[in-house]
Amino acid sequence: MTESDFISELEREQGYLEKASLALMGNQSDAEDAFQEACLRAFVSREQLQGGTASFRPWMKRILLNVCLRNIEKRRRVIPLGLRSEVLPEETTSHDELGAVWSNVRTLNPALRETIVLRYVFDLSQEQVSEQMKVPLGTVKSRINRALEQLRAEFAAQGEEDNEDESRAGL
């Protein structure tokens, strides 16, 4: 793949890849770092891409996934020395950025969020998620179920808040 082909394909997929990175990493700073690292790795190895532009998106998703998972694993090994409030990743609350769904996904605990993102953003099967996360298949299934239940509850609560707001406004 030529340099110009790579750049045009990356520009076409950039929004999707940035959102996937943010959903998996959980905060803007780590997501940007992972996205940039994945782009650099892909650019350096662009000659190895088989199938031309039709294969670019799945190839780039795989590179991004590997970078994100490696960075998450590194982050798990870090021992925070400050107060809990000082070491928690910053939260992005803008609904415009990813929409209500991804805002709620970011509120899940890291294990549930990682499972949901691998399954639904990176389109991995439950078995592949199990292999990637190095956990039993049953654990993956229960995490998906728990995460979906939490998301449903959050959306139901948000729907009730919206209805109350409309009632107070006289709508």
N, C-alpha and C positions, 0 to 999 in steps of 0.2 A: 504494500500500500504506500502510495506516495505521501509526502509531507502535506501537500495541499488537500488530498483526499481525506487524510486523517483529521486535519483541522476542520474541514467542512462537516464530517460525520460527528466529530466531537461537539461542534457548535449545535448541531441538530439534536443531539442527545443530552446536552449539558443540563437542562432544567430537570429532566427525569433523574439523571445520575446524582445531581446535587440533592434533590429531595430524598432519594434512596439513602444517600450517605447520612443526611441529617436524621432521618428516621431511625437508622441503625445506631449511629453514634450518640444521639440524644442531646447534643448541643452544637451550636453553630461553629465554634472554634475548632473542635475536633473533627466535625464534618468537613470543613474547608480543608484542613490538613490532609485528611484521608483522600478527599477528592483530588487535590493537587498531586499527592503522591501516586495515586492510581493513574492519573493522566501522564505523569512523567514515565512511569513504568510502561504504560501502553505505547507511548511515543517511541521509547527506546526499542521496544520489541515489535513495532508495527509491521516489520517485514515478515514476521512469523504468522500473521493473520491469514488463515485459509478461508476462502469463500468470498473475499472482497467485501464490499460495503454491506451486503446482506447479512454478513456474520458479525458486523461491528458491534451492534448493541449487546448480544449475548456475551461476546468476548470481553467487552468493556465492563459489563455487569459482573462477570466472574473476577476480573482483576480488582474491581472496586470492592467486591465482597471479601476477597482474600485480604486486602489491605485493611478494611474495617475490622474484620475478625482478629487479625494480628494485633491491631492497635487496642482493641477491647481486651484482649488477653494480656497485653502489656500493662494496661490500666488496672487490671485486677491484681497485679503483683505489686502495685504501689501502695505503700503504707502511709496514710495521711498523718501529718504531724500537727496540723492546726485544728481549730474548732470545726465541728461538723458543718456549720454554715459557711465556713471559709473554703471547704474542700468540695462541696457539692457542685456539680456542673450547673452552669447558668441555664435557666429555662427561657425559651423563646415563647412568648404568649401570643404573638401575632397570628390571628386566624387567616389573614391574607396570605401569609407565607406558605402554609401547607394546607390550609383548610381545617375545619373542625375535626375531621377524622384524625389527621396526623398530630394535631394539638393534643388530642386525647391519648393517642398512642404514646406520645412522649411522656405522659404522666405515669405510664405503667412502670413497674420495677424493671431493672435492666434485663433480667432473665426472660421475663414475659415479652418485653419489647423486642429483644433480639430474636426470640422465637417467631413472633408475628411478622417481623420484617423479613426474616429469611424465608418464611413460608409464602407471604403474600406479595412482597415487593420483589424479591429475587426469584420467585416462582419455584422454589425448591420443594420437592416432595417431603412428606413427613419423615421418611427414611433418610433422605439427604440432610434434613435439618438435624436429625439425630446424629448422623456422622459428623457434621460440621461442628456441632456443639459438644460432641463426645458425651452424650447422655443417652439413656435408654429411650426407645421409641415411646413407651408408655409415658415417660416424663414429658416428651414433646407434645403428645396428645393432651395430657392434662394441662400443660401450660397454655396451649392454644385455647382449650375450653375455658380455663380460668380468665385468660386475657379477653376473650370475646364476651364472657359474662360481665366483666368489669366495664368494658366499652359500652355494652348495651345499657348497663345501669347508668353510666355517665350520660349517655345520650338521652335516656329517659328523664334523668334529673334536669338536664338542660332544656328539654322540651317542656317540663313543668314550669321552669323559671320563665321561659318565653311566654307561656300561657298566662302566668301571673302578671308579667309586665304588660301584656296586651290588655288584661282585665283592668289594671290600674290606669291605663291610658284611655280606657273607655272604648276600646275597639271591639 
